[in-house]
């Protein structure tokens, strides 16, 4: 995809405002870590790998022009603020913690060299995520037949990462291999990442895509129109339980009912071996207005109670395989994921 999700340029963080897609392609520029945090919270940028990159760049902005104890205080404020923006996505905390280790190792440097070291680490996180997505895509492409019809949920494409994508990265890699792939994209209520973002990406890449309402997935599966389901993940527990955009769990249930493989595209940075199972994953609650308003206009009675979790957890028993940049994990996931995550 030609449009860059996020990039570091001339001492600032630039990102496409995903709230305005597909109608307008607007690039926002941030020079303050607090603005980056707000961009993550309000979903200017979204997707676990992408917000991890954004958080790392936000940390670099935070310590610019500081050194010593002043830099430590600034880092701690930035780290706490950034980590609190989207608690489910483990990539965010992972990226901030990685920046913290570099910060501690570089604290003796003067302000200019400390900033340069932190900036370089943030850019390295960006570049590594992009490379991981491409490797993950290559591994996952081997699972697809040709022709293949893939059902996906939410957006796990270039917009959700440093570029290329996880679930959509598998689809892109398969197409690059010459395979014939078509996609069914759940619209993904209530934020409509599937219809607004996934369809936008695939149309740009000229990959055939059909938007369906979330409630239509069962009919499409029952009709035999889907060869496999591929989704992304914001956090995968050590046992293989998967937290992803709300609506993923029922999709996995439907896939099992209709004997369709259910694959999860998960860069290693999104696999949390310290989290034993899905019950330990914090689930973000989103503003009620995402359900009670549309385009700023009310669509529900005033004062009605709203339950709006951003994610649900799919039990490992419903997952066929988890695709990573180091290879494909199969059950039992507690063993295969630990092997893939082991330092090399």
N, C-alpha and C positions, 0 to 999 in steps of 0.2 A: 504494500500500500504506500502510495507516494507521500501522504501527509504524515508528519512525525507526531507521535503522541506527546513526547516530552523530549527536551534537549537542553543542554547547558550551552549558553552562548554569551560571550562577553560579560561574564560575571553575573549573569541572571539566569533564571529558570523560565523556559518558554514551554507552554503546553496548549494543546487545542482544547477549547471549552466544549466538553462532550455534552453538556446540557442543551446546547443549541443545535446539535446535529439531528437530522440531516439537512435542516433548513439553511443553516449558515455555518461556514467554517471560519471561526474566529480564534486567533492566537492570543493568549494572555501572557504577559511578561511579569515576573515576580522577582523582586530584589530583597525581600524581607521574609524571614522564615515564618512569621506569623501569618502572612498572606498565603504562603504555601500550605500551612496547616488549614487555613480556612478553605482553600481550594480543594483539599482532600476531603474535608468534612462535608462540603456542599456538593461534592461530586462533579466539580469541574474536571477533575481527573479521577478515575476509578479503575477497579481491577487490581487484584492483590499485587502482582509484580510491578505494575505501573506506580502504585502508591508507595511501594517500597523504594523505588528509584526516586520518586518525588521527595520522600522523607529524607533520604540520604543527601540530596541536593539542598534541602531546607536546612539541614544541620550545617552544611558547608557555608551557607549564607549567614547562619547565626554567629559563627565564630570569626567572621571576617573583621580584621582590624583589631583583634583582641589577642592577648597572650596571658600566660600565668593563671592566677586565680580568677581574674576577670573572665578569661576564656572558659574556665571550668564552670563558673556560675551561669554564663550564657549557654554553654552546652547543656547543662542540666535543665534549664528552663525550656530550651528548644526540644530536648528529648522527651520530656514529660508531656509537653503540649502536642507534639507530633504523634506520640504513641496513643494518646487518648482520642484521636480523631476517628479511627475506624478499628475497634478492638478485635474484630473477628479475624481480619487478614493478618496472618502471622508474618508475612513478608515485611510488613511495616516495622514491627518490633525487631525482626531479624536485621533489617538494614540499619536501623538506628543503633542497635547494639554493636554491629560490625563497625560503624563509624565511631562508636565509643571506644572500642579497642584501639583503633588507629589514633584517636585523640589522646588516649592515655600514653601511648608509646611516643607521641610527638610533642607532648606538652612543654618540653624544655626548649623547643624551637622559638625563635622570635615570631612576631605576629605575621609577617609576610610569608615565612616558610611554613608555619602552621596552617595558614589558610590554603596555601598551595597544596600541601599534603592532603588536607581534607577534601579539597576540590577534586584532586586526582583520584581519591578513593571513591567519591560519589560517581565520577565518570566511569571508573572501573566497574562499579556495580551495574551501571547502565549497559556497558559493553558486554559484561558477562551474562546479563539477562537475555540480551539479544542473541548471543551465541547459544545459550541454553535452549531458547525457544526453537532455534533451527535444528539443533540436535534432537530435541524431543520430537519435533515434526518428522524427522527422518525415521526415527524408531516407530512412531505411530503410523506412518504411511504404509508400513509393511502389513498392518492389520486390515487394511481396506482392500476389498476386491475391486475389480473394474468390469462393468460399471458398479458404482456404490451410491446408495442413498443414505445420507447421514442426517439424523435429527439432533439439534443442539439447543441449548437453553442459555439465556442471558447473552453476554458477549465475552468471549475468551479469545479475542483476536488481537491484532496489533494495538488497538486502542486500550486494551487491558494490560499491556506489557510495554517493555521498551520498544517493541516492534515485532512484527511477524505473527506472534500469538501462540497460544498453547493448543486449545481445541481447534481453533481455526488454523493454527500452524500445522497440525496434522493434515488438515484438508488441503492447505496450500502445498505442502510437500508432496502429497499424493498427486495433485494436479501437475506439479513440476515433473513428476515421474511419468507423466503421460496417461495417468489414470483418469477415467471419466467419473466425475463426482458431482452429484447434485445435493442440495442441502434444504432441509426443512428447518426453519428458524422459529421457535416459539417466540411470540411477541414479548413475553416475560413481563407480566404485570408486577408492581404498579409503575415501575420506572421505564418500562418499554425498551430495555437495552437490546433485545433481540430485533425488534422491528426498526428501531432508530439507528442502531449502531452495527449489529452483525450484518443486517441486510445492506446497509450502506457500504461496509467494507467489501462484502462479496460482490456487490454490483461493480465497485471500482475495479476489482480484479477479474471481472467477467466470469465469475463462477456462478452457475445457475442456483438461484435461491428462491424458495417459496415461503412466505410468512404465513404462519398459522396462529390462531389464538391458543393460549395454553390449554384450554379445555378441549381442543381438537386433537391433541396428541394421541389420545386413546384410539380414536377413529382411524387415524393414519397408521398406527401400529397394527390395529386389528385387520386393516385392509392389506397388510403385507407390503406396504410401501417403504418401509424402513429396514435397512440392513444392519445398522448399528446406531447407538446413541453415543455421542462424545460431548463431555462437558468439561469445564475447568474446575478449579477449586480455590477457595480462599484459605483453607487450612485442612490438612489431612492428618488425622491422629495416627499414633503408632500402630494401632490395630487395623488401620485402613478405613475407619469411619471418615466420611467426607463432608465438610461444610462447604456449601456452595449457595448461589442465589436461591432464595425461597422458591419452591416449585420443582427443585431438582429431585427431592425424595419421592414424590408421587410419580415422577417420570421414571425413576429407577424401578419402582414397583410395577409400573405398566410394562417396562421392558422385560422384566422377569416373567410376567404373566404371558407375554407373547414370544418368549424365547429369543429375544433380541439382545446381543451383547451390549453391555453398558460400560463404556470406557471413561476413565478420568484422566485428563491431561494435567500433570502436576509437576512443575519444576521442583527440584529438591528444596529450594528455599521456602516452599509452601508446605513441606512435610515437617510436622512438629513431633519429634520422637519423645519430647518431654510431656506431651499430652497423651495420656494412656488410651483414651477413647473419646467418642463424640460428646458424651455427657459433660466433659470438662471444657469444651469449646465455648467461649463467651459469644453469645448471639446478640448482635447489634439491633437495637430498636430504632426505627426510622420515624421521622415526624408524621403525625396523623394526617397532615395536609396532602401527603402523597396519595392517600386513598380518598379523602373527602373533597379534593379539588382537582380540576383538570384545566390546564392553561390559565390558572389563577381564578377560575370560576367554580363556585360550589356545585358538587354533584351528589351530596349527601345531606341529610338533615343536620342543622346546626346543633352542636353539642353531643352528637352521637359518639359512643365509645368506639375506639379504634385499636386494633391489635395489628401491628405492622413490623414483624421481624424481617430483617433484610436477608436472612439466611435460614436454611434448614439443614439437618444432618441426615445423610444417607448412610445406613448401616453397611459395614464392610461386606456382609453376606450378599448384598445386592450388586456389588461391584465385580465386574468380570476381570478387569486388569487396570493397573495404574501406570500411565506412561510417563517416564521421566527422561531427562537428557542423558542418563547413564544406561538406560535400557527399560524394559517393561517388567513391572512387578506383578506377580500372580499370587493368589492365596497359597499358604497363609501369609497375610501381609505383614504381620509382626516380624516375621523372619526376612521376607524379601525386601521390605522397605529399609530395615536396619542394614542389610547388606549393601543396598545401593547408596545409602547415606554415609557409609563408613568412609572416613578420610582416606584419600589415596596419595 
